[in-house]
Amino acid sequence: MLISGKQNTCVGRVKMSVRGTHYFVEVIEDGSMEVAVLDCQMSFGPSGSGSVLREGSPKFAQREVLRFAPDGELPSRRCMVAVDYQRYLAGDLIKGLFFPLPMIQDLVSSLNLNVPGASQILLFLNVGGNRGLLGRPSGFSR
């Protein structure tokens, strides 16, 4: 699922709290979960007392891909790179959207500042319907 804006999420044993960001959550067949924080920041932690996230675990993510095990453990995390943005922004959840995402200009600004090759990635933001995620006519770029 694609979450946009100030929307907290709880999946399995992990609770994610955001302060206005765009992020993807994908539950894998084996019960693990991948979270991709596209911009801004997110904090995460156990959704209940049964979680095995340990004291001192990093609980903050910014422009990262996090992989959670079914039990809530965080076995891997890495910084997002241009290929990651391309994968998510050209994926099935984006194709065919006819309206701009909330706070899309924040994502555009973050990409321009923090991601080498952002101009190619931004092309994917304008592919849905007549106006795309940026709310501009198809083919328009800034």
ABEGO torsion letter per residue (X at the ends): XBBBEBBBBBBEABBBBBBGBBBBBBBBAAGBBBBBBABEBBBBBBABAABABBBGBBABBBGBBBBBBAAGBBABBBBBBAAAAAAAAABAAABGBABBBBGAAAAAAAAAAABBGAAAAAAAAAABEAAEAAGBBBGBBX
